[in-house]
Amino acid sequence: MRNFDLISILGLLLALIAIVGGQLLEGGNVSSLLQLTAFVIVIGGTLGAVMLQSTLPVFLRGMRMVKWTFVPPALDGERLIQQISAWSNTARRGGLLALEPAIDDLDDVFAKRGLQMLIDGAEPEALREALQVEVDAYEEQQRQSAKIWEAAGGYSPTIGILGAVLGLIHVMENLSDPSKLGSGIAVAFVATVYGVGSANLIFLPIANKLKNLIAREIVLREMLIEGLISVANGENPRLIERKLQGYLG
């Protein structure tokens, strides 16, 4: 079972509490920050802009990836090193074919494919080339998906300004009716708050978090490739372990 990323949860809560708390300290009301019209303009407009620039598969992958912010994928480098070291010991004792039962213990498709190629006797350089191509394609795919959140962070402040302009237009249209001026001005300012706030408190932090997780995932995949090549070359398990530790910094 995956663990929640506590720092992401605390960070989001702290940001929201700071903004709402600041509003209260200034003597304002929380209800004044709740404007459905401004929310529809900013979030709906941002979502539409992101959808327009994306393909459907990229957009859907990006939306699914948001859960990584709070429940990140299991990225245990130390466990992977121990696993590769065990494969090396097994191969030295019984040959590469002795690794076949280990495939059933793997959940990761990439690791399964790499280990199967190793067992099938692929040449080390051919093994590296095939797996590296897959890693590069996977990295590009994941980064494109994460970029939809970066794009949302770029669009939302501008759409917030658009919402502000629409609110001011409403004000100008109702100058003769003072009772309607307040709602228009409220939409104008709150739309700007929503646009800038969602970009800097939600969209851009999510994008950066996802890019960081993708980078860590790619490092582990490259470490796996190096480990498989080392096993194929018959290197000493302890030497392999020391070499792979360098990937973890």
Rosetta silent file (secondary structure, phi, psi, omega in degrees, C-alpha in Angstrom):
SEQUENCE: MRNFDLISILGLLLALIAIVGGQLLEGGNVSSLLQLTAFVIVIGGTLGAVMLQSTLPVFLRGMRMVKWTFVPPALDGERLIQQISAWSNTARRGGLLALEPAIDDLDDVFAKRGLQMLIDGAEPEALREALQVEVDAYEEQQRQSAKIWEAAGGYSPTIGILGAVLGLIHVMENLSDPSKLGSGIAVAFVATVYGVGSANLIFLPIANKLKNLIAREIVLREMLIEGLISVANGENPRLIERKLQGYLG
SCORE:     score description
SCORE:     0.000 S_00000001
   1 L     0.000  131.061 -177.938    0.000    0.000    0.000 S_00000001
   2 L   -76.634  149.026  179.097    1.375    3.394   -1.023 S_00000001
   3 L   -93.242  148.679  174.728    1.908    6.122    1.547 S_00000001
   4 L   -71.070  146.276  176.205    0.490    9.614    1.250 S_00000001
   5 L   -83.401   97.265 -172.378    3.007   12.376    0.545 S_00000001
   6 H   -61.728  -37.654 -175.482    2.581   14.274    3.799 S_00000001
   7 H   -67.518  -32.313  177.283    4.575   17.340    2.740 S_00000001
   8 H   -67.729  -42.980  179.622    2.306   17.924   -0.277 S_00000001
   9 H   -64.174  -45.817  179.809   -0.806   17.735    1.882 S_00000001
  10 H   -65.304  -38.307  179.973    0.667   20.044    4.538 S_00000001
  11 H   -62.874  -44.820  179.237    1.918   22.472    1.894 S_00000001
  12 H   -64.708  -43.836  179.080   -1.484   22.829    0.280 S_00000001
  13 H   -62.754  -42.092  179.810   -3.220   23.221    3.636 S_00000001
  14 H   -62.313  -42.884 -179.813   -0.670   25.813    4.783 S_00000001
  15 H   -62.147  -45.578 -179.305   -1.111   27.843    1.607 S_00000001
  16 H   -66.563  -41.066  179.448   -4.912   27.844    1.904 S_00000001
  17 H   -64.726  -38.758 -179.422   -4.828   28.623    5.620 S_00000001
  18 H   -63.306  -41.935 -178.356   -2.395   31.498    5.039 S_00000001
  19 H   -70.519  -48.229  179.586   -4.656   33.095    2.421 S_00000001
  20 H   -65.293  -40.035  178.670   -7.895   32.608    4.325 S_00000001
  21 H   -63.704  -40.078  177.487   -6.193   33.621    7.573 S_00000001
  22 H   -63.297  -39.096  177.182   -4.824   36.765    5.987 S_00000001
  23 H   -61.970  -41.913 -179.928   -8.302   37.649    4.757 S_00000001
  24 H   -69.540  -38.687  179.283   -9.697   37.229    8.261 S_00000001
  25 H   -63.797  -29.170  178.032   -6.856   39.222    9.851 S_00000001
  26 L   -81.128   -0.752 -179.881   -7.688   42.099    7.546 S_00000001
  27 L    88.167    9.435  179.859  -11.250   42.001    8.807 S_00000001
  28 L   -85.586  175.033  178.344  -12.674   40.438    5.685 S_00000001
  29 L  -109.728  144.064  178.088  -15.123   37.567    5.348 S_00000001
  30 H   -63.015  -34.550 -177.880  -14.337   34.172    3.871 S_00000001
  31 H   -61.056  -25.515 -179.527  -17.615   34.327    1.964 S_00000001
  32 H   -71.178  -16.471  177.036  -16.286   37.261   -0.059 S_00000001
  33 H   -89.118   -7.152 -177.401  -13.707   34.915   -1.591 S_00000001
  34 L  -100.635   98.800 -179.282  -16.396   32.499   -2.735 S_00000001
  35 L  -127.944  108.895 -177.590  -17.641   33.663   -6.111 S_00000001
  36 H   -61.421  -40.399 -178.715  -19.161   31.023   -8.378 S_00000001
  37 H   -61.242  -46.158  179.576  -19.027   33.274  -11.440 S_00000001
  38 H   -63.785  -39.048  179.754  -15.316   33.943  -11.007 S_00000001
  39 H   -63.020  -45.652 -179.340  -14.663   30.242  -10.415 S_00000001
  40 H   -62.199  -43.956 -179.245  -16.499   29.233  -13.596 S_00000001
  41 H   -62.753  -50.213 -173.385  -14.634   31.817  -15.681 S_00000001
  42 H   -72.913  -52.619 -175.556  -11.144   30.983  -14.389 S_00000001
  43 H   -72.266  -42.862  178.085  -11.308   27.219  -13.968 S_00000001
  44 H   -63.925  -44.332  178.945  -13.553   26.605  -16.970 S_00000001
  45 H   -64.278  -42.114  178.838  -11.504   28.889  -19.200 S_00000001
  46 H   -64.181  -45.221  179.289   -8.210   27.365  -18.044 S_00000001
  47 H   -60.266  -43.628  179.319   -9.485   23.831  -18.551 S_00000001
  48 H   -62.886  -41.418  179.830  -10.715   24.698  -22.040 S_00000001
  49 H   -64.920  -41.346  179.457   -7.386   26.275  -23.013 S_00000001
  50 H   -65.948  -41.203  178.533   -5.424   23.251  -21.778 S_00000001
  51 H   -63.660  -37.482 -179.314   -7.728   20.887  -23.642 S_00000001
  52 H   -63.681  -36.245 -176.814   -7.316   22.926  -26.818 S_00000001
  53 H   -85.952   -9.726 -172.756   -3.527   22.624  -26.744 S_00000001
  54 L  -110.777  158.896  166.827   -3.459   18.911  -25.839 S_00000001
  55 L   -86.344  159.616 -176.563   -4.324   15.641  -27.485 S_00000001
  56 H   -60.453  -46.574  179.673   -6.897   13.531  -25.663 S_00000001
  57 H   -60.136  -41.775  179.945   -4.449   10.781  -24.525 S_00000001
  58 H   -64.899  -43.815 -179.533   -1.978   13.366  -23.176 S_00000001
  59 H   -62.043  -45.905 -178.613   -4.726   15.293  -21.404 S_00000001
  60 H   -66.109  -40.250  177.225   -6.202   12.183  -19.766 S_00000001
  61 H   -62.408  -42.250  179.547   -2.781   10.918  -18.672 S_00000001
  62 H   -62.979  -39.710  178.832   -2.008   14.290  -17.161 S_00000001
  63 H   -66.804  -38.795  178.695   -5.281   14.346  -15.244 S_00000001
  64 H   -68.546  -32.806 -176.890   -4.653   10.844  -13.901 S_00000001
  65 H   -68.447  -16.787 -176.302   -1.101   11.772  -12.878 S_00000001
  66 H   -59.577  -26.691  179.627   -2.326   14.432  -10.457 S_00000001
  67 H   -64.407  -22.367  178.006   -2.805   11.720   -7.827 S_00000001
  68 H   -61.805  -25.227 -178.924    0.996   11.335   -7.762 S_00000001
  69 H   -60.842  -36.687 -176.763    1.135   14.687   -5.967 S_00000001
  70 L  -110.281  -24.588  176.403   -0.416   13.164   -2.873 S_00000001
  71 L  -130.751   80.644 -174.681    0.108    9.418   -3.446 S_00000001
  72 L   -69.191  156.560  176.909    3.415    9.138   -5.338 S_00000001
  73 L   -65.295  154.289  179.488    4.490    5.937   -7.088 S_00000001
  74 L   -70.720  113.982 -179.392    6.755    3.588   -5.143 S_00000001
  75 L  -125.477   81.404 -175.090   10.322    4.634   -6.040 S_00000001
  76 L  -106.557   94.818 -178.519   12.611    2.597   -3.796 S_00000001
  77 H   -64.550  -40.471 -178.969   16.151    2.735   -5.145 S_00000001
  78 H   -63.397  -40.664  179.357   17.665    0.715   -2.315 S_00000001
  79 H   -64.564  -39.601  179.280   15.186   -2.098   -2.841 S_00000001
  80 H   -64.794  -40.643  178.389   15.971   -2.155   -6.560 S_00000001
  81 H   -61.685  -43.712  178.721   19.706   -2.394   -5.864 S_00000001
  82 H   -63.669  -36.532  179.246   19.149   -5.332   -3.525 S_00000001
  83 H   -65.580  -45.299  179.528   16.965   -6.981   -6.158 S_00000001
  84 H   -66.048  -38.599  177.557   19.608   -6.607   -8.876 S_00000001
  85 H   -62.032  -39.203  178.049   22.289   -7.861   -6.499 S_00000001
  86 H   -66.548  -39.115  176.769   20.161  -10.954   -5.818 S_00000001
  87 H   -61.245  -41.163 -179.485   19.772  -11.520   -9.567 S_00000001
  88 H   -62.288  -44.162  178.844   23.530  -11.285   -9.958 S_00000001
  89 H   -63.042  -42.422  179.577   24.139  -13.882   -7.248 S_00000001
  90 H   -63.372  -43.857 -178.984   21.558  -16.202   -8.782 S_00000001
  91 H   -65.702  -35.396  179.939   23.055  -15.843  -12.281 S_00000001
  92 H   -69.711  -31.372 -178.938   26.584  -16.547  -11.004 S_00000001
  93 H   -83.461  -43.239 -172.682   25.434  -19.722   -9.295 S_00000001
  94 H  -123.874    8.576 -178.942   23.031  -21.149  -11.867 S_00000001
  95 L    84.601  170.563 -175.760   23.411  -19.121  -15.054 S_00000001
  96 H   -63.313  -32.572 -179.391   21.011  -16.634  -16.611 S_00000001
  97 H   -63.691  -23.145  179.323   18.254  -19.230  -17.037 S_00000001
  98 H   -68.258  -12.437 -179.600   18.093  -19.539  -13.251 S_00000001
  99 H   -83.417   -7.864 -174.007   16.590  -16.031  -13.205 S_00000001
 100 H   -56.501  -42.277  178.720   13.405  -17.136  -14.955 S_00000001
 101 H   -62.329  -24.062 -177.567   11.357  -17.640  -11.748 S_00000001
 102 H   -68.651  -22.360 -179.124   12.203  -14.063  -10.706 S_00000001
 103 H   -61.929  -38.596 -177.511   10.111  -12.671  -13.579 S_00000001
 104 L   -67.484  -19.166 -178.774    6.884  -13.776  -11.897 S_00000001
 105 L   -86.429   -5.248 -175.905    7.798  -11.774   -8.797 S_00000001
 106 L   -95.235  138.691  175.440    7.972   -8.491  -10.703 S_00000001
 107 L   -97.633  -28.903 -176.264    5.057   -6.079  -11.032 S_00000001
 108 L   -77.161  123.936 -177.288    6.823   -3.527  -13.226 S_00000001
 109 H   -63.955  -40.022 -179.486    6.374   -4.274  -16.939 S_00000001
 110 H   -62.961  -44.156  178.777    9.626   -2.543  -17.877 S_00000001
 111 H   -64.722  -40.103  177.506   11.627   -4.597  -15.380 S_00000001
 112 H   -60.601  -44.541 -178.053    9.952   -7.784  -16.580 S_00000001
 113 H   -65.012  -43.079  179.650   10.809   -7.010  -20.191 S_00000001
 114 H   -64.040  -43.754 -179.734   14.420   -6.206  -19.350 S_00000001
 115 H   -66.619  -36.910  178.340   14.917   -9.327  -17.263 S_00000001
 116 H   -65.011  -40.588  176.867   13.328  -11.484  -19.957 S_00000001
 117 H   -63.305  -37.990  178.015   15.704  -10.057  -22.568 S_00000001
 118 H   -64.368  -45.519  179.880   18.618  -10.813  -20.247 S_00000001
 119 H   -64.019  -35.336 -179.078   17.463  -14.410  -19.762 S_00000001
 120 L   -72.874   -4.024  175.527   16.991  -14.793  -23.524 S_00000001
 121 L    86.208   24.866  177.973   20.684  -14.048  -23.970 S_00000001
 122 L   -62.639  141.373  177.054   20.521  -10.593  -25.561 S_00000001
 123 L   -62.576  142.887 -176.254   23.934   -9.009  -26.092 S_00000001
 124 H   -51.123  -46.161 -178.083   24.670   -6.349  -23.439 S_00000001
 125 H   -70.343  -35.804  176.569   24.806   -3.445  -25.888 S_00000001
 126 H   -65.918  -38.394  177.354   21.695   -4.603  -27.733 S_00000001
 127 H   -63.333  -46.235  179.588   19.940   -4.902  -24.373 S_00000001
 128 H   -61.470  -45.731 -177.189   21.019   -1.399  -23.385 S_00000001
 129 H   -63.016  -44.955 -178.106   19.960    0.109  -26.700 S_00000001
 130 H   -64.341  -44.523 -177.954   16.513   -1.505  -26.698 S_00000001
 131 H   -72.759  -34.413 -179.879   15.722   -0.538  -23.119 S_00000001
 132 H   -66.968  -37.433  175.741   17.138    2.982  -23.450 S_00000001
 133 H   -59.987  -42.240  179.697   14.872    3.677  -26.422 S_00000001
 134 H   -65.992  -39.755  178.507   11.926    2.607  -24.302 S_00000001
 135 H   -63.753  -45.089 -179.024   13.057    4.800  -21.404 S_00000001
 136 H   -61.907  -42.623  179.547   13.449    7.851  -23.650 S_00000001
 137 H   -66.065  -41.102  179.656    9.993    7.364  -25.165 S_00000001
 138 H   -64.783  -42.884 -179.876    8.424    6.841  -21.740 S_00000001
 139 H   -61.623  -45.067  179.967   10.111    9.947  -20.317 S_00000001
 140 H   -62.933  -41.478  179.528    8.885   12.126  -23.186 S_00000001
 141 H   -62.191  -45.422 -178.890    5.361   10.742  -22.828 S_00000001
 142 H   -67.619  -40.044 -179.482    5.272   11.393  -19.084 S_00000001
 143 H   -66.387  -39.147  177.084    6.745   14.873  -19.375 S_00000001
 144 H   -61.566  -39.183  178.973    4.196   15.866  -22.013 S_00000001
 145 H   -67.314  -41.042  179.485    1.427   14.720  -19.672 S_00000001
 146 H   -67.198  -26.981 -176.979    2.864   16.660  -16.722 S_00000001
 147 H   -68.345  -15.722  178.508    3.116   19.790  -18.860 S_00000001
 148 H   -65.453  -29.596  177.972   -0.655   20.197  -18.958 S_00000001
 149 H   -76.196  -33.815  174.348   -0.438   21.404  -15.354 S_00000001
 150 H   -65.276  -40.961  177.518    2.365   23.767  -16.268 S_00000001
 151 H   -63.374  -41.442  178.121    0.203   25.064  -19.109 S_00000001
 152 H   -60.136  -38.544  177.923   -2.714   25.544  -16.709 S_00000001
 153 H   -66.617  -25.847  177.176   -0.420   27.601  -14.486 S_00000001
 154 H   -81.794  -35.506 -176.779    0.409   29.793  -17.455 S_00000001
 155 H   -80.169  -38.146 -169.013   -3.157   30.310  -18.657 S_00000001
 156 H   -61.380  -38.531  177.908   -5.045   30.814  -15.391 S_00000001
 157 H   -62.741  -39.514  179.358   -3.602   34.235  -14.384 S_00000001
 158 H   -66.997  -39.736  178.292   -4.452   35.663  -17.807 S_00000001
 159 H   -69.239  -30.570  173.706   -7.923   34.174  -17.700 S_00000001
 160 H   -62.500  -39.573  176.270   -8.272   35.643  -14.206 S_00000001
 161 H   -66.064  -38.948  176.143   -7.555   39.064  -15.711 S_00000001
 162 H   -59.015  -42.848  177.035  -10.140   38.316  -18.391 S_00000001
 163 H   -62.276  -36.627  178.372  -12.629   37.572  -15.598 S_00000001
 164 H   -65.101  -42.134  178.882  -11.715   40.877  -13.972 S_00000001
 165 H   -63.515  -42.225  178.480  -12.371   42.751  -17.215 S_00000001
 166 H   -61.202  -40.045  178.021  -15.744   41.019  -17.610 S_00000001
 167 H   -63.755  -39.868  179.599  -16.633   42.042  -14.064 S_00000001
 168 H   -69.764  -33.341  174.633  -15.705   45.659  -14.767 S_00000001
 169 H   -61.455  -42.020  177.819  -17.771   45.596  -17.957 S_00000001
 170 H   -61.209  -39.454  178.457  -20.696   44.491  -15.822 S_00000001
 171 H   -62.851  -46.079 -178.018  -19.996   47.412  -13.481 S_00000001
 172 H   -63.613  -32.888 -179.363  -19.906   49.901  -16.342 S_00000001
 173 H   -73.223  -16.738 -174.718  -23.191   48.576  -17.700 S_00000001
 174 L  -122.433   30.550  179.462  -24.897   49.150  -14.359 S_00000001
 175 L   -60.938  -27.251 -179.535  -23.535   52.526  -13.269 S_00000001
 176 L   -80.587   -8.610 -179.134  -27.095   53.785  -13.010 S_00000001
 177 L  -124.635   88.284 -175.941  -27.993   50.997  -10.574 S_00000001
 178 H   -56.538  -24.736 -177.829  -25.672   51.124   -7.547 S_00000001
 179 H   -67.090  -20.503 -178.254  -27.183   47.910   -6.109 S_00000001
 180 H   -99.581   -4.045 -175.737  -25.544   45.888   -8.895 S_00000001
 181 H   -71.614  -37.559 -176.336  -22.113   47.473   -8.728 S_00000001
 182 H   -60.267  -44.409 -177.400  -20.883   45.454   -5.769 S_00000001
 183 H   -65.314  -38.108  179.407  -21.334   42.052   -7.415 S_00000001
 184 H   -66.767  -43.181  178.896  -19.521   43.143  -10.563 S_00000001
 185 H   -65.573  -39.019  178.955  -16.564   44.555   -8.637 S_00000001
 186 H   -61.152  -46.160  178.341  -16.434   41.411   -6.479 S_00000001
 187 H   -59.934  -41.608 -178.164  -16.261   39.165   -9.552 S_00000001
 188 H   -59.048  -49.680 -176.728  -13.529   41.370  -11.005 S_00000001
 189 H   -75.622  -40.904 -177.985  -11.228   41.109   -8.009 S_00000001
 190 H   -67.851  -34.535  177.122  -12.008   37.538   -7.014 S_00000001
 191 H   -60.331  -40.510  177.197  -11.429   36.301  -10.579 S_00000001
 192 H   -64.930  -41.518  177.711   -7.912   37.748  -10.394 S_00000001
 193 H   -61.104  -46.008  179.691   -7.364   36.061   -7.039 S_00000001
 194 H   -61.652  -43.286 -177.814   -8.555   32.736   -8.438 S_00000001
 195 H   -64.931  -51.548 -179.059   -6.365   33.029  -11.529 S_00000001
 196 H   -70.112  -41.213 -178.160   -3.130   33.986   -9.776 S_00000001
 197 H   -65.395  -46.327 -179.008   -3.838   31.816   -6.721 S_00000001
 198 H   -64.919  -35.132  179.243   -4.655   28.627   -8.633 S_00000001
 199 H   -65.626  -48.305 -171.612   -1.571   29.057  -10.812 S_00000001
 200 H   -90.095  -17.245  179.764    0.900   29.589   -7.977 S_00000001
 201 H  -105.207  -20.559 -175.070   -0.667   27.459   -5.271 S_00000001
 202 H  -125.928  -64.204 -168.848   -1.976   24.508   -7.294 S_00000001
 203 H   -64.925  -53.779 -177.753   -1.134   24.197  -10.989 S_00000001
 204 H   -66.937  -41.991  175.410    2.580   25.115  -11.068 S_00000001
 205 H   -60.714  -39.354  177.292    3.457   23.264   -7.831 S_00000001
 206 H   -62.452  -45.119  179.428    1.706   20.140   -9.168 S_00000001
 207 H   -58.708  -45.132 -179.084    3.613   20.429  -12.462 S_00000001
 208 H   -68.094  -36.239  177.878    6.951   20.758  -10.681 S_00000001
 209 H   -64.505  -44.510 -179.647    6.154   17.882   -8.330 S_00000001
 210 H   -64.100  -42.055  179.321    5.254   15.621  -11.246 S_00000001
 211 H   -63.637  -36.983  177.329    8.407   16.536  -13.154 S_00000001
 212 H   -65.440  -42.933  179.055   10.490   15.738  -10.080 S_00000001
 213 H   -66.560  -39.072  177.814    8.812   12.349   -9.667 S_00000001
 214 H   -62.944  -43.289  179.180    9.252   11.555  -13.359 S_00000001
 215 H   -60.296  -41.999  178.415   12.957   12.407  -13.122 S_00000001
 216 H   -65.598  -38.633  179.160   13.351   10.063  -10.144 S_00000001
 217 H   -64.742  -39.501  179.645   11.483    7.316  -11.969 S_00000001
 218 H   -67.207  -38.731  177.334   13.758    7.673  -15.006 S_00000001
 219 H   -59.433  -42.483  179.851   16.859    7.472  -12.805 S_00000001
 220 H   -66.353  -36.819  178.479   15.611    4.160  -11.403 S_00000001
 221 H   -67.992  -39.564  177.329   14.937    2.816  -14.889 S_00000001
 222 H   -67.547  -35.017  176.278   18.422    3.789  -16.025 S_00000001
 223 H   -65.003  -39.175  177.401   19.812    2.171  -12.893 S_00000001
 224 H   -62.710  -43.591  178.318   17.917   -0.996  -13.761 S_00000001
 225 H   -59.291  -47.214 -179.946   19.414   -0.993  -17.252 S_00000001
 226 H   -61.533  -39.253  178.787   22.922   -0.596  -15.859 S_00000001
 227 H   -65.149  -42.365  179.153   22.284   -3.396  -13.381 S_00000001
 228 H   -64.042  -40.978  177.938   21.025   -5.770  -16.084 S_00000001
 229 H   -62.880  -41.107  179.541   24.064   -5.014  -18.254 S_00000001
 230 H   -64.291  -39.724  177.345   26.354   -5.682  -15.301 S_00000001
 231 H   -65.005  -42.163  179.761   24.647   -9.025  -14.630 S_00000001
 232 H   -61.866  -33.503  179.784   24.949   -9.910  -18.314 S_00000001
 233 L   -83.423   -3.063  177.500   28.685   -9.162  -18.151 S_00000001
 234 L    72.784   28.506 -178.725   29.070  -11.387  -15.095 S_00000001
 235 L   -71.179  158.533 -179.994   30.352   -8.639  -12.814 S_00000001
 236 L   -64.068  133.298 -178.696   30.809   -9.230   -9.096 S_00000001
 237 H   -55.057  -38.273  179.822   27.536   -8.597   -7.150 S_00000001
 238 H   -68.240  -37.415  177.247   29.289   -6.345   -4.638 S_00000001
 239 H   -65.659  -40.276  177.579   30.821   -4.290   -7.436 S_00000001
 240 H   -60.833  -44.613 -178.423   27.421   -3.981   -9.058 S_00000001
 241 H   -61.597  -43.605  179.163   25.902   -2.803   -5.799 S_00000001
 242 H   -64.871  -40.098 -179.879   28.569   -0.120   -5.310 S_00000001
 243 H   -62.508  -45.087 -176.354   28.183    1.049   -8.890 S_00000001
 244 H   -71.795  -24.136  176.682   24.411    1.396   -8.626 S_00000001
 245 H   -60.402  -27.709  179.914   24.642    3.307   -5.353 S_00000001
 246 H   -62.892  -25.760  178.507   26.084    6.160   -7.394 S_00000001
 247 H   -69.572  -24.668 -176.073   22.670    6.669   -9.044 S_00000001
 248 H   -88.147   -9.502  177.166   21.100    7.474   -5.703 S_00000001
 249 L    72.911    0.000    0.000   23.576   10.249   -4.881 S_00000001
